Amino acid sequence: MAQDTTYVPPVPPTVSPARPVREPDTAAGLLRRLADDLSTLLRKELALATAEVSRSVGEAKRGITGIASGGAVLFAGFLVLLAAAVSGLSQVMETWLAALIVGAVVAIIGFVMLQSGRKKLQAESFRPERTQESLRHDREMLQRRMQ
């Protein structure tokens, strides 16, 4: 049997993405690690901000839905006022008084619904609180390390 004497060059070690090759602790290596860490940190902060903005948009949709349904109920209140004025509920009381009471109750319900929806659209509900807290923490950590 003849032996195969073909030269096979050694395979260089591969770098896995989970464990990058660590550069020596030279100034250039440290600066490169700092830049990589800052890049990773900024990507994660951006992902967190995106998630919080998405949540805020969902809350805005619910607020708009509340305003729209409150407006519809308020409009129904006005329609009841008109219908009551036309048809009259004069069985128990004067026609105008019955129409006024029914219309006022429906209008108050619509007003309460509008206020509830409007409250959900205030600026505080759109503030990315977790992102702000995380950035504040990162800034404090960097300040401590720089000292």
Order of alpha helices (4+ residues) and beta strands (2+ residues): alpha-alpha-alpha
